Structures are given as C-alpha cells and as structure tokens.
C-alpha cells in the first residue's frame, strides 16, 4: 500500500498556512516533518497532514 505524498503547494492549500509559517512551525516541532525525496525535493505524508489538521480541530473545540 502506498502513502500519498503532498508537495508544499498542496500542503499550503490544505492547511491555509504560508511557506514561511510551515517551515517555522516545523523548526519548533509544531508541524509534521517532510520526507526527503532528493537533494532539494521534499513532500509530506498525507496521513501526517490529515492527523495534524484533526489535532488542530480538537484543540480549537
């Protein structure tokens, strides 16, 4: 079974976060780390982003 990988523009669209916010929150441990696909190529696991979004919903409620 393959995991769907999302590139940064898709992650930004799903989360509503800017590029700089994503990288800042990653540095602080508040956002999922990406998977390195090459020297300058990363993507995020869809399941990680979905889980992160769910955790934000429960915190906000």
PDBQT receptor file of N, H, CA, C and O in Angstrom, charges set to zero:
ATOM      1  N   UNK A   1       0.836  -1.176   0.000  1.00  0.00    +0.000 N 
ATOM      2  CA  UNK A   1       0.000   0.000   0.000  1.00  0.00    +0.000 C 
ATOM      3  C   UNK A   1       0.892   1.254   0.000  1.00  0.00    +0.000 C 
ATOM      4  O   UNK A   1       1.826   1.359   0.794  1.00  0.00    +0.000 OA
ATOM      5  N   UNK A   2       0.600   2.167  -0.870  1.00  0.00    +0.000 N 
ATOM      6  H   UNK A   2      -0.159   2.082  -1.515  1.00  0.00    +0.000 HD
ATOM      7  CA  UNK A   2       1.418   3.368  -0.996  1.00  0.00    +0.000 C 
ATOM      8  C   UNK A   2       0.806   4.534  -0.231  1.00  0.00    +0.000 C 
ATOM      9  O   UNK A   2      -0.411   4.710  -0.190  1.00  0.00    +0.000 OA
ATOM     10  N   UNK A   3       1.671   5.306   0.360  1.00  0.00    +0.000 N 
ATOM     11  H   UNK A   3       2.660   5.162   0.327  1.00  0.00    +0.000 HD
ATOM     12  CA  UNK A   3       1.267   6.518   1.070  1.00  0.00    +0.000 C 
ATOM     13  C   UNK A   3       1.252   7.669   0.074  1.00  0.00    +0.000 C 
ATOM     14  O   UNK A   3       2.204   7.840  -0.687  1.00  0.00    +0.000 OA
ATOM     15  N   UNK A   4       0.189   8.456   0.070  1.00  0.00    +0.000 N 
ATOM     16  H   UNK A   4      -0.584   8.317   0.689  1.00  0.00    +0.000 HD
ATOM     17  CA  UNK A   4       0.123   9.619  -0.799  1.00  0.00    +0.000 C 
ATOM     18  C   UNK A   4       1.021  10.703  -0.240  1.00  0.00    +0.000 C 
ATOM     19  O   UNK A   4       0.970  11.012   0.951  1.00  0.00    +0.000 OA
ATOM     20  N   UNK A   5       1.847  11.282  -1.105  1.00  0.00    +0.000 N 
ATOM     21  H   UNK A   5       1.889  11.031  -2.072  1.00  0.00    +0.000 HD
ATOM     22  CA  UNK A   5       2.738  12.356  -0.700  1.00  0.00    +0.000 C 
ATOM     23  C   UNK A   5       2.241  13.671  -1.282  1.00  0.00    +0.000 C 
ATOM     24  O   UNK A   5       1.805  13.730  -2.432  1.00  0.00    +0.000 OA
ATOM     25  N   UNK A   6       2.312  14.720  -0.476  1.00  0.00    +0.000 N 
ATOM     26  H   UNK A   6       2.666  14.672   0.458  1.00  0.00    +0.000 HD
ATOM     27  CA  UNK A   6       1.847  16.038  -0.898  1.00  0.00    +0.000 C 
ATOM     28  C   UNK A   6       3.028  16.991  -0.997  1.00  0.00    +0.000 C 
ATOM     29  O   UNK A   6       3.855  17.059  -0.087  1.00  0.00    +0.000 OA
ATOM     30  N   UNK A   7       3.106  17.715  -2.083  1.00  0.00    +0.000 N 
ATOM     31  H   UNK A   7       2.434  17.659  -2.822  1.00  0.00    +0.000 HD
ATOM     32  CA  UNK A   7       4.142  18.739  -2.243  1.00  0.00    +0.000 C 
ATOM     33  C   UNK A   7       3.688  19.994  -1.507  1.00  0.00    +0.000 C 
ATOM     34  O   UNK A   7       2.521  20.114  -1.132  1.00  0.00    +0.000 OA
ATOM     35  N   UNK A   8       4.603  20.915  -1.306  1.00  0.00    +0.000 N 
ATOM     36  H   UNK A   8       5.550  20.818  -1.611  1.00  0.00    +0.000 HD
ATOM     37  CA  UNK A   8       4.322  22.097  -0.499  1.00  0.00    +0.000 C 
ATOM     38  C   UNK A   8       3.105  22.908  -0.952  1.00  0.00    +0.000 C 
ATOM     39  O   UNK A   8       2.312  23.306  -0.099  1.00  0.00    +0.000 OA
ATOM     40  N   UNK A   9       2.916  23.173  -2.255  1.00  0.00    +0.000 N 
ATOM     41  H   UNK A   9       3.561  22.848  -2.948  1.00  0.00    +0.000 HD
ATOM     42  CA  UNK A   9       1.722  23.943  -2.628  1.00  0.00    +0.000 C 
ATOM     43  C   UNK A   9       0.409  23.278  -2.185  1.00  0.00    +0.000 C 
ATOM     44  O   UNK A   9      -0.534  23.962  -1.788  1.00  0.00    +0.000 OA
ATOM     45  N   UNK A  10       0.356  21.955  -2.256  1.00  0.00    +0.000 N 
ATOM     46  H   UNK A  10       1.122  21.399  -2.578  1.00  0.00    +0.000 HD
ATOM     47  CA  UNK A  10      -0.844  21.227  -1.820  1.00  0.00    +0.000 C 
ATOM     48  C   UNK A  10      -0.995  21.312  -0.300  1.00  0.00    +0.000 C 
ATOM     49  O   UNK A  10      -2.104  21.469   0.211  1.00  0.00    +0.000 OA
ATOM     50  N   UNK A  11       0.119  21.209   0.413  1.00  0.00    +0.000 N 
ATOM     51  H   UNK A  11       1.020  21.081  -0.003  1.00  0.00    +0.000 HD
ATOM     52  CA  UNK A  11       0.084  21.327   1.880  1.00  0.00    +0.000 C 
ATOM     53  C   UNK A  11      -0.402  22.724   2.269  1.00  0.00    +0.000 C 
ATOM     54  O   UNK A  11      -1.215  22.867   3.183  1.00  0.00    +0.000 OA
ATOM     55  N   UNK A  12       0.090  23.744   1.583  1.00  0.00    +0.000 N 
ATOM     56  H   UNK A  12       0.750  23.628   0.841  1.00  0.00    +0.000 HD
ATOM     57  CA  UNK A  12      -0.341  25.114   1.853  1.00  0.00    +0.000 C 
ATOM     58  C   UNK A  12      -1.834  25.269   1.591  1.00  0.00    +0.000 C 
ATOM     59  O   UNK A  12      -2.541  25.905   2.373  1.00  0.00    +0.000 OA
ATOM     60  N   UNK A  13      -2.314  24.693   0.498  1.00  0.00    +0.000 N 
ATOM     61  H   UNK A  13      -1.740  24.176  -0.137  1.00  0.00    +0.000 HD
ATOM     62  CA  UNK A  13      -3.735  24.794   0.161  1.00  0.00    +0.000 C 
ATOM     63  C   UNK A  13      -4.601  24.100   1.208  1.00  0.00    +0.000 C 
ATOM     64  O   UNK A  13      -5.654  24.620   1.578  1.00  0.00    +0.000 OA
ATOM     65  N   UNK A  14      -4.174  22.941   1.688  1.00  0.00    +0.000 N 
ATOM     66  H   UNK A  14      -3.318  22.520   1.387  1.00  0.00    +0.000 HD
ATOM     67  CA  UNK A  14      -4.978  22.191   2.666  1.00  0.00    +0.000 C 
ATOM     68  C   UNK A  14      -4.965  22.809   4.056  1.00  0.00    +0.000 C 
ATOM     69  O   UNK A  14      -5.958  22.754   4.782  1.00  0.00    +0.000 OA
ATOM     70  N   UNK A  15      -3.821  23.401   4.420  1.00  0.00    +0.000 N 
ATOM     71  H   UNK A  15      -3.015  23.445   3.830  1.00  0.00    +0.000 HD
ATOM     72  CA  UNK A  15      -3.688  23.923   5.783  1.00  0.00    +0.000 C 
ATOM     73  C   UNK A  15      -3.993  25.408   5.877  1.00  0.00    +0.000 C 
ATOM     74  O   UNK A  15      -4.331  25.903   6.952  1.00  0.00    +0.000 OA
ATOM     75  N   UNK A  16      -3.880  26.122   4.766  1.00  0.00    +0.000 N 
ATOM     76  H   UNK A  16      -3.606  25.719   3.893  1.00  0.00    +0.000 HD
ATOM     77  CA  UNK A  16      -4.059  27.565   4.791  1.00  0.00    +0.000 C 
ATOM     78  C   UNK A  16      -2.853  28.307   5.349  1.00  0.00    +0.000 C 
ATOM     79  O   UNK A  16      -2.935  29.498   5.649  1.00  0.00    +0.000 OA
ATOM     80  N   UNK A  17      -1.740  27.605   5.487  1.00  0.00    +0.000 N 
ATOM     81  H   UNK A  17      -1.674  26.638   5.244  1.00  0.00    +0.000 HD
ATOM     82  CA  UNK A  17      -0.527  28.219   6.035  1.00  0.00    +0.000 C 
ATOM     83  C   UNK A  17       0.396  28.691   4.916  1.00  0.00    +0.000 C 
ATOM     84  O   UNK A  17       0.385  28.143   3.814  1.00  0.00    +0.000 OA
ATOM     85  N   UNK A  18       1.184  29.701   5.212  1.00  0.00    +0.000 N 
ATOM     86  H   UNK A  18       1.193  30.146   6.107  1.00  0.00    +0.000 HD
ATOM     87  CA  UNK A  18       2.173  30.173   4.242  1.00  0.00    +0.000 C 
ATOM     88  C   UNK A  18       3.417  29.288   4.318  1.00  0.00    +0.000 C 
ATOM     89  O   UNK A  18       3.596  28.518   5.262  1.00  0.00    +0.000 OA
ATOM     90  N   UNK A  19       4.261  29.416   3.311  1.00  0.00    +0.000 N 
ATOM     91  H   UNK A  19       4.116  30.041   2.544  1.00  0.00    +0.000 HD
ATOM     92  CA  UNK A  19       5.503  28.647   3.258  1.00  0.00    +0.000 C 
ATOM     93  C   UNK A  19       6.346  28.921   4.505  1.00  0.00    +0.000 C 
ATOM     94  O   UNK A  19       6.836  27.991   5.145  1.00  0.00    +0.000 OA
ATOM     95  N   UNK A  20       6.511  30.199   4.843  1.00  0.00    +0.000 N 
ATOM     96  H   UNK A  20       6.113  30.954   4.322  1.00  0.00    +0.000 HD
ATOM     97  CA  UNK A  20       7.367  30.545   5.979  1.00  0.00    +0.000 C 
ATOM     98  C   UNK A  20       6.799  30.025   7.299  1.00  0.00    +0.000 C 
ATOM     99  O   UNK A  20       7.558  29.605   8.173  1.00  0.00    +0.000 OA
ATOM    100  N   UNK A  21       5.478  30.047   7.452  1.00  0.00    +0.000 N 
ATOM    101  H   UNK A  21       4.862  30.388   6.742  1.00  0.00    +0.000 HD
ATOM    102  CA  UNK A  21       4.859  29.526   8.674  1.00  0.00    +0.000 C 
ATOM    103  C   UNK A  21       5.086  28.025   8.792  1.00  0.00    +0.000 C 
ATOM    104  O   UNK A  21       5.409  27.523   9.869  1.00  0.00    +0.000 OA
ATOM    105  N   UNK A  22       4.918  27.306   7.677  1.00  0.00    +0.000 N 
ATOM    106  H   UNK A  22       4.656  27.713   6.803  1.00  0.00    +0.000 HD
ATOM    107  CA  UNK A  22       5.149  25.850   7.692  1.00  0.00    +0.000 C 
ATOM    108  C   UNK A  22       6.556  25.548   8.172  1.00  0.00    +0.000 C 
ATOM    109  O   UNK A  22       6.736  24.722   9.067  1.00  0.00    +0.000 OA
ATOM    110  N   UNK A  23       7.567  26.206   7.591  1.00  0.00    +0.000 N 
ATOM    111  H   UNK A  23       7.421  26.877   6.865  1.00  0.00    +0.000 HD
ATOM    112  CA  UNK A  23       8.952  25.917   7.963  1.00  0.00    +0.000 C 
ATOM    113  C   UNK A  23       9.283  26.390   9.384  1.00  0.00    +0.000 C 
ATOM    114  O   UNK A  23      10.069  25.751  10.084  1.00  0.00    +0.000 OA
ATOM    115  N   UNK A  24       8.688  27.498   9.807  1.00  0.00    +0.000 N 
ATOM    116  H   UNK A  24       8.049  28.017   9.239  1.00  0.00    +0.000 HD
ATOM    117  CA  UNK A  24       8.901  27.979  11.167  1.00  0.00    +0.000 C 
ATOM    118  C   UNK A  24       8.316  26.990  12.175  1.00  0.00    +0.000 C 
ATOM    119  O   UNK A  24       8.972  26.631  13.153  1.00  0.00    +0.000 OA
ATOM    120  N   UNK A  25       7.078  26.554  11.931  1.00  0.00    +0.000 N 
ATOM    121  H   UNK A  25       6.545  26.846  11.137  1.00  0.00    +0.000 HD
ATOM    122  CA  UNK A  25       6.437  25.603  12.840  1.00  0.00    +0.000 C 
ATOM    123  C   UNK A  25       7.129  24.246  12.831  1.00  0.00    +0.000 C 
ATOM    124  O   UNK A  25       7.168  23.566  13.856  1.00  0.00    +0.000 OA
ATOM    125  N   UNK A  26       7.675  23.844  11.684  1.00  0.00    +0.000 N 
ATOM    126  H   UNK A  26       7.644  24.397  10.851  1.00  0.00    +0.000 HD
ATOM    127  CA  UNK A  26       8.441  22.587  11.633  1.00  0.00    +0.000 C 
ATOM    128  C   UNK A  26       9.654  22.692  12.559  1.00  0.00    +0.000 C 
ATOM    129  O   UNK A  26       9.961  21.763  13.306  1.00  0.00    +0.000 OA
ATOM    130  N   UNK A  27      10.335  23.835  12.496  1.00  0.00    +0.000 N 
ATOM    131  H   UNK A  27      10.085  24.590  11.889  1.00  0.00    +0.000 HD
ATOM    132  CA  UNK A  27      11.517  24.067  13.325  1.00  0.00    +0.000 C 
ATOM    133  C   UNK A  27      11.178  23.978  14.808  1.00  0.00    +0.000 C 
ATOM    134  O   UNK A  27      11.966  23.476  15.610  1.00  0.00    +0.000 OA
ATOM    135  N   UNK A  28       9.981  24.479  15.164  1.00  0.00    +0.000 N 
ATOM    136  H   UNK A  28       9.341  24.887  14.513  1.00  0.00    +0.000 HD
ATOM    137  CA  UNK A  28       9.540  24.467  16.565  1.00  0.00    +0.000 C 
ATOM    138  C   UNK A  28       8.880  23.157  16.971  1.00  0.00    +0.000 C 
ATOM    139  O   UNK A  28       8.480  23.000  18.125  1.00  0.00    +0.000 OA
ATOM    140  N   UNK A  29       8.759  22.213  16.038  1.00  0.00    +0.000 N 
ATOM    141  H   UNK A  29       9.084  22.341  15.101  1.00  0.00    +0.000 HD
ATOM    142  CA  UNK A  29       8.152  20.921  16.346  1.00  0.00    +0.000 C 
ATOM    143  C   UNK A  29       6.637  20.955  16.363  1.00  0.00    +0.000 C 
ATOM    144  O   UNK A  29       6.008  20.055  16.920  1.00  0.00    +0.000 OA
ATOM    145  N   UNK A  30       6.031  21.983  15.757  1.00  0.00    +0.000 N 
ATOM    146  H   UNK A  30       6.542  22.714  15.304  1.00  0.00    +0.000 HD
ATOM    147  CA  UNK A  30       4.576  22.123  15.771  1.00  0.00    +0.000 C 
ATOM    148  C   UNK A  30       3.920  21.731  14.455  1.00  0.00    +0.000 C 
ATOM    149  O   UNK A  30       2.713  21.900  14.287  1.00  0.00    +0.000 OA
ATOM    150  N   UNK A  31       4.708  21.210  13.522  1.00  0.00    +0.000 N 
ATOM    151  H   UNK A  31       5.689  21.073  13.658  1.00  0.00    +0.000 HD
ATOM    152  CA  UNK A  31       4.176  20.806  12.215  1.00  0.00    +0.000 C 
ATOM    153  C   UNK A  31       4.935  19.567  11.761  1.00  0.00    +0.000 C 
ATOM    154  O   UNK A  31       6.128  19.440  12.040  1.00  0.00    +0.000 OA
ATOM    155  N   UNK A  32       4.257  18.640  11.057  1.00  0.00    +0.000 N 
ATOM    156  H   UNK A  32       3.288  18.743  10.830  1.00  0.00    +0.000 HD
ATOM    157  CA  UNK A  32       4.925  17.405  10.629  1.00  0.00    +0.000 C 
ATOM    158  C   UNK A  32       6.165  17.655   9.768  1.00  0.00    +0.000 C 
ATOM    159  O   UNK A  32       6.215  18.595   8.975  1.00  0.00    +0.000 OA
ATOM    160  N   UNK A  33       7.137  16.808   9.944  1.00  0.00    +0.000 N 
ATOM    161  H   UNK A  33       7.096  16.044  10.588  1.00  0.00    +0.000 HD
ATOM    162  CA  UNK A  33       8.355  16.878   9.134  1.00  0.00    +0.000 C 
ATOM    163  C   UNK A  33       8.098  16.243   7.767  1.00  0.00    +0.000 C 
ATOM    164  O   UNK A  33       7.346  15.274   7.665  1.00  0.00    +0.000 OA
ATOM    165  N   UNK A  34       8.715  16.784   6.722  1.00  0.00    +0.000 N 
ATOM    166  H   UNK A  34       9.326  17.571   6.805  1.00  0.00    +0.000 HD
ATOM    167  CA  UNK A  34       8.537  16.200   5.387  1.00  0.00    +0.000 C 
ATOM    168  C   UNK A  34       9.439  14.993   5.179  1.00  0.00    +0.000 C 
ATOM    169  O   UNK A  34      10.343  14.723   5.970  1.00  0.00    +0.000 OA
ATOM    170  N   UNK A  35       9.172  14.280   4.102  1.00  0.00    +0.000 N 
ATOM    171  H   UNK A  35       8.438  14.499   3.459  1.00  0.00    +0.000 HD
ATOM    172  CA  UNK A  35      10.002  13.150   3.670  1.00  0.00    +0.000 C 
ATOM    173  C   UNK A  35      10.936  13.698   2.598  1.00  0.00    +0.000 C 
ATOM    174  O   UNK A  35      10.488  14.368   1.667  1.00  0.00    +0.000 OA
ATOM    175  N   UNK A  36      12.210  13.423   2.721  1.00  0.00    +0.000 N 
ATOM    176  H   UNK A  36      12.574  12.879   3.477  1.00  0.00    +0.000 HD
ATOM    177  CA  UNK A  36      13.175  13.912   1.735  1.00  0.00    +0.000 C 
ATOM    178  C   UNK A  36      13.164  12.979   0.524  1.00  0.00    +0.000 C 
ATOM    179  O   UNK A  36      13.390  11.776   0.656  1.00  0.00    +0.000 OA
ATOM    180  N   UNK A  37      12.902  13.540  -0.646  1.00  0.00    +0.000 N 
ATOM    181  H   UNK A  37      12.719  14.517  -0.752  1.00  0.00    +0.000 HD
ATOM    182  CA  UNK A  37      12.836  12.748  -1.872  1.00  0.00    +0.000 C 
ATOM    183  C   UNK A  37      14.072  12.943  -2.752  1.00  0.00    +0.000 C 
ATOM    184  O   UNK A  37      14.313  12.161  -3.672  1.00  0.00    +0.000 OA
ATOM    185  N   UNK A  38      14.830  13.958  -2.475  1.00  0.00    +0.000 N 
ATOM    186  H   UNK A  38      14.635  14.592  -1.727  1.00  0.00    +0.000 HD
ATOM    187  CA  UNK A  38      16.037  14.263  -3.239  1.00  0.00    +0.000 C 
ATOM    188  C   UNK A  38      16.778  15.372  -2.530  1.00  0.00    +0.000 C 
ATOM    189  O   UNK A  38      16.415  15.764  -1.421  1.00  0.00    +0.000 OA
ATOM    190  N   UNK A  39      17.822  15.881  -3.172  1.00  0.00    +0.000 N 
ATOM    191  H   UNK A  39      18.117  15.563  -4.073  1.00  0.00    +0.000 HD
ATOM    192  CA  UNK A  39      18.609  16.926  -2.514  1.00  0.00    +0.000 C 
ATOM    193  C   UNK A  39      17.789  18.157  -2.207  1.00  0.00    +0.000 C 
ATOM    194  O   UNK A  39      17.940  18.751  -1.139  1.00  0.00    +0.000 OA
ATOM    195  N   UNK A  40      16.919  18.554  -3.125  1.00  0.00    +0.000 N 
ATOM    196  H   UNK A  40      16.796  18.071  -3.993  1.00  0.00    +0.000 HD
ATOM    197  CA  UNK A  40      16.098  19.749  -2.902  1.00  0.00    +0.000 C 
ATOM    198  C   UNK A  40      14.616  19.462  -3.062  1.00  0.00    +0.000 C 
ATOM    199  O   UNK A  40      13.843  20.347  -3.429  1.00  0.00    +0.000 OA
ATOM    200  N   UNK A  41      14.224  18.244  -2.792  1.00  0.00    +0.000 N 
ATOM    201  H   UNK A  41      14.852  17.525  -2.494  1.00  0.00    +0.000 HD
ATOM    202  CA  UNK A  41      12.842  17.843  -3.027  1.00  0.00    +0.000 C 
ATOM    203  C   UNK A  41      12.278  17.154  -1.783  1.00  0.00    +0.000 C 
ATOM    204  O   UNK A  41      12.801  16.137  -1.327  1.00  0.00    +0.000 OA
ATOM    205  N   UNK A  42      11.198  17.732  -1.244  1.00  0.00    +0.000 N 
ATOM    206  H   UNK A  42      10.773  18.558  -1.614  1.00  0.00    +0.000 HD
ATOM    207  CA  UNK A  42      10.537  17.128  -0.082  1.00  0.00    +0.000 C 
ATOM    208  C   UNK A  42       9.037  17.057  -0.339  1.00  0.00    +0.000 C 
ATOM    209  O   UNK A  42       8.502  17.763  -1.194  1.00  0.00    +0.000 OA
ATOM    210  N   UNK A  43       8.379  16.198   0.410  1.00  0.00    +0.000 N 
ATOM    211  H   UNK A  43       8.814  15.625   1.104  1.00  0.00    +0.000 HD
ATOM    212  CA  UNK A  43       6.921  16.077   0.362  1.00  0.00    +0.000 C 
ATOM    213  C   UNK A  43       6.475  15.604   1.745  1.00  0.00    +0.000 C 
ATOM    214  O   UNK A  43       7.249  15.032   2.512  1.00  0.00    +0.000 OA
ATOM    215  N   UNK A  44       5.216  15.861   2.030  1.00  0.00    +0.000 N 
ATOM    216  H   UNK A  44       4.587  16.326   1.407  1.00  0.00    +0.000 HD
ATOM    217  CA  UNK A  44       4.653  15.449   3.318  1.00  0.00    +0.000 C 
ATOM    218  C   UNK A  44       3.706  14.282   3.106  1.00  0.00    +0.000 C 
ATOM    219  O   UNK A  44       3.015  14.207   2.091  1.00  0.00    +0.000 OA
ATOM    220  N   UNK A  45       3.679  13.365   4.078  1.00  0.00    +0.000 N 
ATOM    221  H   UNK A  45       4.241  13.426   4.903  1.00  0.00    +0.000 HD
ATOM    222  CA  UNK A  45       2.717  12.267   4.024  1.00  0.00    +0.000 C 
ATOM    223  C   UNK A  45       1.326  12.840   4.226  1.00  0.00    +0.000 C 
ATOM    224  O   UNK A  45       1.108  13.638   5.138  1.00  0.00    +0.000 OA
ATOM    225  N   UNK A  46       0.387  12.442   3.385  1.00  0.00    +0.000 N 
ATOM    226  H   UNK A  46       0.564  11.794   2.644  1.00  0.00    +0.000 HD
ATOM    227  CA  UNK A  46      -0.987  12.921   3.510  1.00  0.00    +0.000 C 
ATOM    228  C   UNK A  46      -1.553  12.578   4.881  1.00  0.00    +0.000 C 
ATOM    229  O   UNK A  46      -2.280  13.375   5.474  1.00  0.00    +0.000 OA
ATOM    230  N   UNK A  47      -1.220  11.395   5.381  1.00  0.00    +0.000 N 
ATOM    231  H   UNK A  47      -0.629  10.748   4.899  1.00  0.00    +0.000 HD
ATOM    232  CA  UNK A  47      -1.733  10.971   6.694  1.00  0.00    +0.000 C 
ATOM    233  C   UNK A  47      -1.220  11.882   7.810  1.00  0.00    +0.000 C 
ATOM    234  O   UNK A  47      -1.953  12.169   8.757  1.00  0.00    +0.000 OA
ATOM    235  N   UNK A  48       0.033  12.339   7.707  1.00  0.00    +0.000 N 
ATOM    236  H   UNK A  48       0.628  12.106   6.938  1.00  0.00    +0.000 HD
ATOM    237  CA  UNK A  48       0.584  13.251   8.713  1.00  0.00    +0.000 C 
ATOM    238  C   UNK A  48      -0.151  14.587   8.703  1.00  0.00    +0.000 C 
ATOM    239  O   UNK A  48      -0.459  15.143   9.757  1.00  0.00    +0.000 OA
ATOM    240  N   UNK A  49      -0.429  15.098   7.500  1.00  0.00    +0.000 N 
ATOM    241  H   UNK A  49      -0.179  14.646   6.644  1.00  0.00    +0.000 HD
ATOM    242  CA  UNK A  49      -1.124  16.382   7.382  1.00  0.00    +0.000 C 
ATOM    243  C   UNK A  49      -2.561  16.243   7.880  1.00  0.00    +0.000 C 
ATOM    244  O   UNK A  49      -3.058  17.119   8.587  1.00  0.00    +0.000 OA
ATOM    245  N   UNK A  50      -3.228  15.156   7.519  1.00  0.00    +0.000 N 
ATOM    246  H   UNK A  50      -2.824  14.444   6.944  1.00  0.00    +0.000 HD
ATOM    247  CA  UNK A  50      -4.602  14.930   7.983  1.00  0.00    +0.000 C 
ATOM    248  C   UNK A  50      -4.653  14.828   9.506  1.00  0.00    +0.000 C 
ATOM    249  O   UNK A  50      -5.537  15.404  10.140  1.00  0.00    +0.000 OA
ATOM    250  N   UNK A  51      -3.707  14.095  10.092  1.00  0.00    +0.000 N 
ATOM    251  H   UNK A  51      -2.989  13.627   9.577  1.00  0.00    +0.000 HD
ATOM    252  CA  UNK A  51      -3.664  13.943  11.548  1.00  0.00    +0.000 C 
ATOM    253  C   UNK A  51      -3.395  15.287  12.212  1.00  0.00    +0.000 C 
ATOM    254  O   UNK A  51      -3.990  15.595  13.245  1.00  0.00    +0.000 OA
ATOM    255  N   UNK A  52      -2.510  16.088  11.634  1.00  0.00    +0.000 N 
ATOM    256  H   UNK A  52      -2.027  15.838  10.795  1.00  0.00    +0.000 HD
ATOM    257  CA  UNK A  52      -2.210  17.402  12.178  1.00  0.00    +0.000 C 
ATOM    258  C   UNK A  52      -3.453  18.292  12.135  1.00  0.00    +0.000 C 
ATOM    259  O   UNK A  52      -3.755  18.990  13.103  1.00  0.00    +0.000 OA
ATOM    260  N   UNK A  53      -4.170  18.264  11.011  1.00  0.00    +0.000 N 
ATOM    261  H   UNK A  53      -3.924  17.697  10.225  1.00  0.00    +0.000 HD
ATOM    262  CA  UNK A  53      -5.396  19.057  10.883  1.00  0.00    +0.000 C 
ATOM    263  C   UNK A  53      -6.435  18.616  11.910  1.00  0.00    +0.000 C 
ATOM    264  O   UNK A  53      -7.101  19.456  12.514  1.00  0.00    +0.000 OA
ATOM    265  N   UNK A  54      -6.579  17.311  12.111  1.00  0.00    +0.000 N 
ATOM    266  H   UNK A  54      -6.038  16.628  11.620  1.00  0.00    +0.000 HD
ATOM    267  CA  UNK A  54      -7.523  16.789  13.112  1.00  0.00    +0.000 C 
ATOM    268  C   UNK A  54      -7.142  17.254  14.514  1.00  0.00    +0.000 C 
ATOM    269  O   UNK A  54      -8.011  17.630  15.301  1.00  0.00    +0.000 OA
ATOM    270  N   UNK A  55      -5.858  17.229  14.828  1.00  0.00    +0.000 N 
ATOM    271  H   UNK A  55      -5.152  16.923  14.189  1.00  0.00    +0.000 HD
ATOM    272  CA  UNK A  55      -5.416  17.651  16.165  1.00  0.00    +0.000 C 
ATOM    273  C   UNK A  55      -5.688  19.137  16.385  1.00  0.00    +0.000 C 
ATOM    274  O   UNK A  55      -5.944  19.559  17.512  1.00  0.00    +0.000 OA
ATOM    275  N   UNK A  56      -5.634  19.927  15.323  1.00  0.00    +0.000 N 
ATOM    276  H   UNK A  56      -5.426  19.584  14.407  1.00  0.00    +0.000 HD
ATOM    277  CA  UNK A  56      -5.936  21.359  15.434  1.00  0.00    +0.000 C 
ATOM    278  C   UNK A  56      -7.423  21.565  15.699  1.00  0.00    +0.000 C 
ATOM    279  O   UNK A  56      -7.802  22.465  16.448  1.00  0.00    +0.000 OA
ATOM    280  N   UNK A  57      -8.263  20.739  15.091  1.00  0.00    +0.000 N 
ATOM    281  H   UNK A  57      -7.955  20.007  14.483  1.00  0.00    +0.000 HD
ATOM    282  CA  UNK A  57      -9.709  20.832  15.304  1.00  0.00    +0.000 C 
ATOM    283  C   UNK A  57     -10.060  20.542  16.748  1.00  0.00    +0.000 C 
ATOM    284  O   UNK A  57     -10.862  21.258  17.348  1.00  0.00    +0.000 OA
ATOM    285  N   UNK A  58      -9.468  19.499  17.315  1.00  0.00    +0.000 N 
ATOM    286  H   UNK A  58      -8.817  18.917  16.828  1.00  0.00    +0.000 HD
ATOM    287  CA  UNK A  58      -9.791  19.122  18.694  1.00  0.00    +0.000 C 
ATOM    288  C   UNK A  58      -9.281  20.155  19.670  1.00  0.00    +0.000 C 
ATOM    289  O   UNK A  58      -9.919  20.386  20.697  1.00  0.00    +0.000 OA
ATOM    290  N   UNK A  59      -8.152  20.789  19.388  1.00  0.00    +0.000 N 
ATOM    291  H   UNK A  59      -7.634  20.601  18.554  1.00  0.00    +0.000 HD
ATOM    292  CA  UNK A  59      -7.626  21.839  20.257  1.00  0.00    +0.000 C 
ATOM    293  C   UNK A  59      -8.515  23.080  20.234  1.00  0.00    +0.000 C 
ATOM    294  O   UNK A  59      -8.715  23.742  21.252  1.00  0.00    +0.000 OA
ATOM    295  N   UNK A  60      -9.039  23.375  19.049  1.00  0.00    +0.000 N 
ATOM    296  H   UNK A  60      -8.876  22.837  18.222  1.00  0.00    +0.000 HD
ATOM    297  CA  UNK A  60      -9.863  24.573  18.894  1.00  0.00    +0.000 C 
ATOM    298  C   UNK A  60     -11.249  24.407  19.527  1.00  0.00    +0.000 C 
ATOM    299  O   UNK A  60     -11.887  25.391  19.899  1.00  0.00    +0.000 OA
ATOM    300  N   UNK A  61     -11.703  23.175  19.644  1.00  0.00    +0.000 N 
ATOM    301  H   UNK A  61     -11.185  22.376  19.341  1.00  0.00    +0.000 HD
ATOM    302  CA  UNK A  61     -13.057  22.923  20.167  1.00  0.00    +0.000 C 
ATOM    303  C   UNK A  61     -13.152  23.097  21.659  1.00  0.00    +0.000 C 
ATOM    304  O   UNK A  61     -14.225  22.918  22.235  1.00  0.00    +0.000 OA
TER     305      UNK A  61
